[in-house]
Amino acid sequence: KLYLDIVKMMRTMYHECRLVHADLSEYNILYYKTKAWIIDVSQSVEHDHPHALDFLRIDCANITKFFRANKVSVMNIKELFDFVTDVAIQAVDAYLDHMQEEIANRPPPTPEELVDEDVFLHSYIPRKLDEIIDIERDIIRAEKGDTEDIFYQPVMGMTADLAGPRPTISASSSATSSASNTDNNVKLHSTNPHNNSNNNNTSSSTAGKGDGSDDSDDDDDDDDSDDDGDDSGKEEKKAPKGVIPMDGLTRKEHKK
């Protein structure tokens, strides 16, 4: 119960208070009247601090290490980090109930799993899209199922395969099914040929509309026709709603 109370407080601090404790451990938690009270919050950082996610991972590691040493069934460090940061979780108690079932009979971590946790603690995790080093490379890898060292999906509210926004995790949905769900309306658009079929359909449909726009663009200065079809050809093509161009080029630049 204390473990669940503390991890829920960590999530509340992150999402509602917009804070990361940055020094959370058993030494900054008081046990009073059968409840855990987090203290020494004065050194907390806002969750958009450049090192907020580094501090949060250390907090998650400290809490996991303490309760694991006291024979409590706990989430691993990455699972706890994902729980704290995941913007899609609404039914917190239902999510934790599901995770408790997952970890109830989990054996102690193997040496390989401990190495994986250490790798996670020292990996780069961007907080915003413009901090991702190579989004197209990550999309291609994710489409092939290679997401082993891509850790930013929960922070940005994206599905595990980077295909779109994570679906809301409500009381009626399970944690694992929601994390792997890729049936979304919003897709990341990439000019790479490895894109999924939805992206290809979007690209081909916009290209089809732009086939006749070359002539209309050339006649912009001397043709003021009121015809709707001609007007649409003169206007610069905009990305469909929900599609994020990865290379920053406009539709007209792609056409050229």
N, C-alpha and C positions, 0 to 999 in steps of 0.2 A: 504493500500500500504506500509506504514512504517513497519507494522508487517511482511509482506511477505519479504520485503527487509532485515530486520534484521535476520529472520530465515534462509534466503539464505546465508547471510554473516556468520552465525554460521556454516552452513554446509561447506562453502568454507574454513573457518579457519580449520575445522577438517580434511577435506580430502586433500586439496591442501597445506595449510600451516602446516598441522600436529600439530595444536595447539588447546588448549581449553583455552578460555579467563580466566576462574576461578574466575572472579569477575564481571560478566556481569549483569547489571541492568540498570534502567532508569538513574541512576546517572553517568554512564560511556558511555552514548550515547548523542551525540550532534545533534541538528537539525539545519542544515545550508543549505540554498538554496534548500529548499523542499526535502532534503535528510537526511538520518540518517548516522552519522559517529561514529563508535565505537572507543573509546579512552582508554587510560590506559591499553595498551596491554602488557606493560613491564613485568607484573607479570604472564603472560600466561605460561602454562605448555605444554610440548609436549604430544601428544595424547597417547603415551605409558607410561606416568607417572603412578606410582602405584595407584594414586588417581584421575586420569584424568576423569574417568567416574563419580566419585562422584562430582567433580567440575562441570562437564557438566550438571548433573541433577539439581544442584543448579542454574546454569545459566538458564536452561530451566524453572525452577520453577519461577525465578524472572521475566523473560520475559512474561510468561503466566499470572502470577498474575497481572502485571502492565497493560497489554492490556485487560485482562478480566475485571479489575476494571473500565476501560474506555469504556466498552460496545462494545468491538471488538470481533467478532466471532473468536475464537482461537482453535487450537488443544489442547488437554489436555497434561499434562506434558510428559506422556509416548509416545504419538503420536509425539510430537516435538522431543523428544530424539531419537525415531526410525528414524524420517526424517533426523536428523543430522548425525546419525551413519550408516544408511543402505548403505552398499557397492553396493547393486544391483540397486539403483536408478540412471538412466542416464538422463532421461527426467525430470528434476527438475520442470520446469514450468508446465508440464502436470500433474505431481504428485500433485503439490500444487493446481492446478485447481480442480482436483478430490476431494482433501481434503476440499477445500472451499465449494464444493457442499455438502459434508457430514456434515459439521459443520454449514452451513448457518442458519438452523432453529433449531439448537440444543439448548435446554433450559439450564439455568444455572445449574452447577453441583449440584447434591444432596449431602447430608451429607455422604452417603455411598460412592459416587464417590470421594469425598474429602479424605475420609479415605483410599481408594484404592491408590490415588495419594501419600499420605503420606507413605503408605507401600512400594510403588515403590521407593520413594526417599531413603528409608533406607534398601533396599534389596541388597544382594550381587550379583554383575554382573561380571562374569569373562571376561577377554579380549582375552584369548587364550584357546585352547582346553585343554592344560595341567593344566589349572587353574579350570576346572570344577570339582566339588567335586565328583559327581557320574554320569557319562555320561550314563551308562546303566540304572540306575534308571530313569533318565530324558527321555530316549528314550521310555521306557516302559510306562511311564506316558503320553508322547506325543502321542503314538500310540492309547491311550485310549481317547485322546482329552483333557487331563488334563494338560494344559500349563499356568494356571492362574498366577503362580508365577515363570515362567521360562522366563527371560527377555533378554537373551543373543543372540537370533537368529539373529537380524539385525546386531549386532556388528560383528558377525562372518560370516555373509552372508549365514545363514542357513534358511531353510523353517521353518514355525511355528511348524511342527510336527517333526523336526530334521531328516527328511528323506534324506536330501541332500542339495546341494547349492541352494540358492534363485535364481529364474530366473530373468534375467535382466528386470527392469521396464522401458520400452521404452514409446514413445509417444502414441503407439497404445494399451498399456496395462493399466489396472486400478490398483490402489493401493491395493484394497481389494482382487482382484482375484490373484494378484501376491503373496500376503502374504500367501494365503491359498493353493497355487498350490503345489501339492506333486508329480507330474508326472516328476521325474528326473531320469537321467541315473546313477548318482553317489549315492550310498547308504552307510550309516554307518553300518559296520558289527559288530554284537554283538553275543556273544555265548549264550545269553539268549534265551530260547525257545519261548519267545513272539515276536521274530523278525518278520518283514513283509515277504511276500512271496518271494520278490526279494532276500532278504538276505538268506532265506532258500534254494532257488534255487542255489545261489552261493556256499553255504556251501556244499550242496549235490553233486554238480558237481565236486568240488575240492576233496571231499571225495572219489568219484568214481574213480577219476584219481589216488588217492593214494592207492587204494586197492592192487595193484600189486607192490607197491614200497617197501614193507617190504623185499621181497626176493632180489630185486635188491640192496637195501641198504646193506644187509648182504654180498653180493658178490662184494662189491665195490673194495676190495683189490686185488682180484684175477680174476676179469672179466673185460676185456678191450674191450668188443664188440663194434663195430661201429654202431650197430643197433640204429636208432633214438629213438625207443620206450624204449629200455633199458636205454639209456643215460638220457632220460627225467625222468625215475624212480629214477636215482641216484641223480639228482639235488634236492636241497631243494626247496620245493614248495613255491612260492611267492604269496602274496595276489594279486588278480586280480586288474588291474588298476582301481583306483577310490575307492577301498574298504579300509577302515581304521580299522585295528584290534583294538578292544577296550581293550584287556587284555594283549597285548604285546607278546603273544606266537607265535612261528612260526608254519607253517603247520605241520612240523614233530613232534613238541611237542604236538600239538592237536591230531595227529594220535596216538601217544603213550599213 
